[in-house]
Amino acid sequence: MTTAQLIGQDPGWIIAVKGLLVFAVCVLLTLMAVWGERRIVARMQMRLGPNRVGPFGLVQALADGVKLALKEDLIPAAADKIVFIIAPIISATTCFMSFAVIPVTGKVSLFGHETVMQMTDLPVGVLYVLAIASVGVYGIVLAGWSSGSTYPLLGGLRSSAQVISYEVAMGLSLVAVFIYSGSMSTSDIVAAQSKWWFAVVLFPSFVIYSISMVGETNRAPFDLAEAEGELVGGFHTEYSSLKFALFFLAEYVNIVAVSALATTLFLGGYHALPGLTFTETWLGGWFTLFWFFAKVLFFFFIFVWLRGTLPRLRYDQFMKFGWKVLIPVSLFWIMVVATMRVLSLRGASRVTVLICASAVVAIVLLVNMAYESSKKKISKASQRGPEIPAPFAVPALPNSREEV
Amino acid sequence: MSDQIEPTRRDLGLEPIQISSVESVPVSKNGASSFGKQLLGFWVTFKAMFKKVNTVQYPEVKEPTAPRFHGRHQLNRHPDGLEKCIGCELCAWACPADAIYVEGASNTEENRMSPGERYGKVYQINYLRCIFCGLCIEACPTRALTMTNEYELADNSRSSLIYEKADLLAPLRDGMLMPPHPMYPDMNDTNYYKGDVLGFHPSQEVQT
């Protein structure tokens, strides 16, 4: 019986329980994630982080949430009131929706009912996740626009440009996964990785996805939409109280969502690490939950690590990186993957495939070498001629400066 | 010209340095080597996670300050308990923030607070104004005013941050008598200043 058929047999109350669990787990993960992020970043900066509220400061995020909820809810006079209220709701609702198609466990029994912990199994599940992510951008854009203020508007525009740009790269990196697994359904993709994870087979796609998921969630070093030094708070500058809390929640749930998607598509979903597959049957299959969340938390740690390490990119650098590096590279990679796939499906010998692969690598290296040497020539040609003597004590002229 | 000792324009920083004559070092290189260096940065932050944290759990754990930290002031006493302050107001005059208020008064034989003629009758330091620069300490001619290392001076009312003489006076140590009491027999204020008085004399004890 396929996963889709198994889920199709769920009675209504099981679906309700699953929905409730998705919500509860996401909110709980957010609370833990906020705490974990602050603690980890603090350790990276040789601080302790929050350790006052509760044991090890564990309920710090909850305390912050309560504080936010009790704050005065301001709506600026210049704001478009209805849109201003709707925007955070859009953000906070869409972020949960992508979890509907994420398979969290293998076959388990929930209150004596055989099922898998996945709300629904769409044949185009991954496309659905991408679509939901795009709808989530509306929350940010509308928040920026409806605030009736400059910085939020700039932040919202940046954010929308950013998410749209990086979604292209993200979508392209997923194409390789579709080609290899032959399906867009998340459960089929997980099943296709039972032998080799796609993170190994499709390593370039994995790298591109990992980079673009950071861009997609507006996180450091790509958090241009809320660059404090430039835009105050970005799109949520004018928000306070619960509406701000909703954006905050949405940001973290989004992180968990893209991490969960990365786990599903590249790290074998709920499957155990290679060599530990016997653990998948422990606790009646519920132990796969551990593997899933271990992988999600691994991605979350990467997010925190990035934030602790890299400075924020400039906007033009960021856009250049997205459009001129990530997208061409993933287009090229897809071409390679498609060729390989067709070759191996047509029954070409392993030697042919290997020769093709090494030819591709050689071509890439040659092109790169040619590019580097041409750059060196250009930089040599641009070296300055003789010095211009300065007869008087005047400030250096702009053209007497060395181009770096 | 050559025997002039005047500084040149260049020495004075008036002449601009020729940027084109300075060897240019590219800030960063593109390509694989730069990428490798960026990856090194990840290792730095990862390593830092296992280093000892610098945080001091302040209210519970208190680290000693630097020995000459400028903290709360203290009005010192002579070894027999008489006050060192002579009410000269030099500290108040030295204060750039106008935080000190002093009123001097004359010592009498019945009411002697300090050796010599005068003593500080009213002594107030306003810690809302004080900038802890220590100029008052430099101005004090008798070393009556010094600073302690105490830094926990926060409070929730303005009036409680104006410290009176009673708040600032050093506590009585062993061998000290609570003034007013007479001076050490056969000693004058110069002897006190030189440090000839090492403790109180039984004749100084007076019942009030």
Contacts between the chains, C-beta under 8 A, distances in Angstrom:
chain1	res1	chain2	res2	distance
A	40	B	49	7.1
A	42	B	53	7.9
A	43	B	48	7.1
A	43	B	49	4.4
A	43	B	53	7.1
A	44	B	45	4.4
A	44	B	46	7.7
A	44	B	48	5.0
A	44	B	49	5.6
A	45	B	48	7.0
A	46	B	48	5.8
A	46	B	51	5.7
A	46	B	52	7.5
A	46	B	53	5.3
A	46	B	54	5.0
A	46	B	55	8.0
A	47	B	53	6.0
A	47	B	54	6.9
A	47	B	55	5.3
A	48	B	53	5.3
A	48	B	55	4.4
A	48	B	57	8.0
A	305	B	42	6.6
A	305	B	45	6.6
A	305	B	46	7.1
A	308	B	45	4.7
A	309	B	41	5.3
A	309	B	42	5.2
A	309	B	44	7.5
A	309	B	45	4.5
A	310	B	38	7.9
A	310	B	41	7.3
A	372	B	31	6.4
A	375	B	30	7.4
A	384	B	20	6.2
A	387	B	18	6.5
A	387	B	20	4.9
A	387	B	21	5.7
A	388	B	20	6.8
A	390	B	16	6.7
A	390	B	18	6.5
A	393	B	9	5.8
A	393	B	14	5.3
A	393	B	15	5.0
A	393	B	16	6.7
A	394	B	16	6.9
A	395	B	16	5.8
A	396	B	16	5.3
A	396	B	17	8.0
A	396	B	18	7.3
A	396	B	19	5.2
A	400	B	18	7.4
A	400	B	19	6.1
A	400	B	20	5.2
A	401	B	19	5.4
A	401	B	20	7.4
A	402	B	19	6.2
A	402	B	20	6.1
A	402	B	22	7.6
A	402	B	24	4.3
A	404	B	24	6.4
A	404	B	26	6.1
A	404	B	27	5.9
